[in-house]
């Protein structure tokens, strides 16, 4: 029964991310973090240490925030961060 409760919460978090224009993590257990962190981030500069596969940077770029984004990691990212022009 507990597994079903966890799965239902996971589905709601996944839907929340998609409905708000965010990218879901390929590990659904990390969607909870994304759903609670990304909406709270405002304009500013960001540094993600250990950023390979940085869904945080990818999602804050979708929010079109103002600021520089940097990621540091020893591996190439699986999820590239693409910034659109912000005026």
C-alpha positions in Angstrom: 0.0 0.0 0.0 2.8 2.4 0.8 4.3 1.9 -2.7 1.1 3.0 -4.3 1.0 6.2 -2.2 4.6 7.0 -3.2 3.8 6.3 -6.9 0.7 8.6 -6.8 2.8 11.4 -5.3 5.4 10.9 -8.0 2.7 11.2 -10.7 1.4 14.4 -9.2 4.9 15.9 -9.1 5.6 14.8 -12.7 2.4 16.4 -13.8 3.2 19.6 -11.9 6.5 19.9 -13.7 5.1 19.4 -17.1 2.1 21.7 -16.5 4.5 24.5 -15.5 6.8 24.1 -18.5 9.6 22.3 -16.7 11.6 19.2 -17.7 11.2 16.1 -15.6 14.3 14.3 -14.4 15.1 10.9 -15.9 15.1 9.6 -12.3 11.6 10.2 -11.1 12.7 10.2 -7.5 14.5 13.5 -8.2 11.4 15.2 -9.6 10.3 16.0 -6.0 13.5 18.2 -5.6 12.9 19.9 -8.9 9.3 20.7 -8.1 10.3 22.3 -4.8 13.5 24.1 -5.8 12.9 25.5 -9.3 9.8 27.5 -8.7 11.5 29.3 -5.8 14.5 30.4 -7.9 14.5 34.1 -9.0 16.9 36.2 -11.0 20.6 35.9 -10.1 23.8 34.1 -11.0 23.9 30.3 -10.5 26.7 27.8 -10.0 25.9 24.1 -10.1 28.8 22.0 -8.8 28.7 18.4 -10.0 26.3 19.6 -12.7 26.4 16.8 -15.3 22.8 16.1 -16.1 21.8 19.4 -14.4 18.1 19.5 -14.5 18.2 22.4 -12.2 20.1 24.5 -14.7 18.0 23.3 -17.6 14.8 24.2 -15.7 15.9 27.6 -14.6 16.9 28.4 -18.1 13.2 27.6 -19.1 12.1 30.2 -16.5 14.0 32.9 -18.5 15.6 34.3 -15.4 18.2 37.0 -15.6 21.7 36.0 -14.6 24.6 33.9 -15.6 24.5 30.1 -15.3 27.6 27.9 -14.7 28.0 24.2 -14.3 31.1 22.4 -13.2 31.5 18.7 -13.7 34.1 16.2 -14.9 31.6 14.5 -17.2 29.8 15.8 -20.3 26.1 16.6 -19.6 23.3 14.4 -21.0 20.9 17.3 -20.8 22.4 20.4 -22.5 21.2 23.8 -21.3 20.0 26.0 -24.1 19.3 29.6 -23.3 17.1 31.7 -25.5 17.8 35.4 -25.9 16.5 37.4 -23.0 15.9 41.1 -23.6 
